[in-house]
Amino acid sequence: MLAQLAKRYDSEELLRIEDLARMEEVPVNYLGQILNEMRNGDLVTARRGKQGGYALARPPEDISVYDIMKLIDGGILDLPEDLGGGQSGRRVREVWRSLEAEFEAGVKSVTLDKLTTKAAEAMYYI
């Protein structure tokens, strides 16, 4: 859904929830919940009325997968609380934190503009 909004960022075109739901094959009610959360998290803006719809709140290159995951899930790879004690538990915590840091760096590097393929313009050959 955010990729659809990213495709239209430069045009300032607003997308209606029904159109987004159809494009992404998501039930309108469910998409409404997601859009509400995205709006509350300052990832999208909404305008009501006949000419209303949704748009990205920031440029696509300024919204990372990390931003989206953090908003939706909170912690990226939350460490299980009950790892037990002893040497094994400590080592698992160290490894897990290392994996979390690597994963976090990876998702921070992927932004919406990298996930979006804009429609190719028609080319004419003479």
Buried (B, 14 or more C-beta within 10 A) or exposed (E): BBBBBBBBBEEEEBBEBEEBBEEEEBEEEEBBEBBEEBBEBEBBBBEEEEEEBBBBBBEBEEBBBBBBBBBEEEEBBEEEEEBEEEEEEEEBEEEBEEEBEEBBEEBBEEBBBBBBEEEEEEEEEE
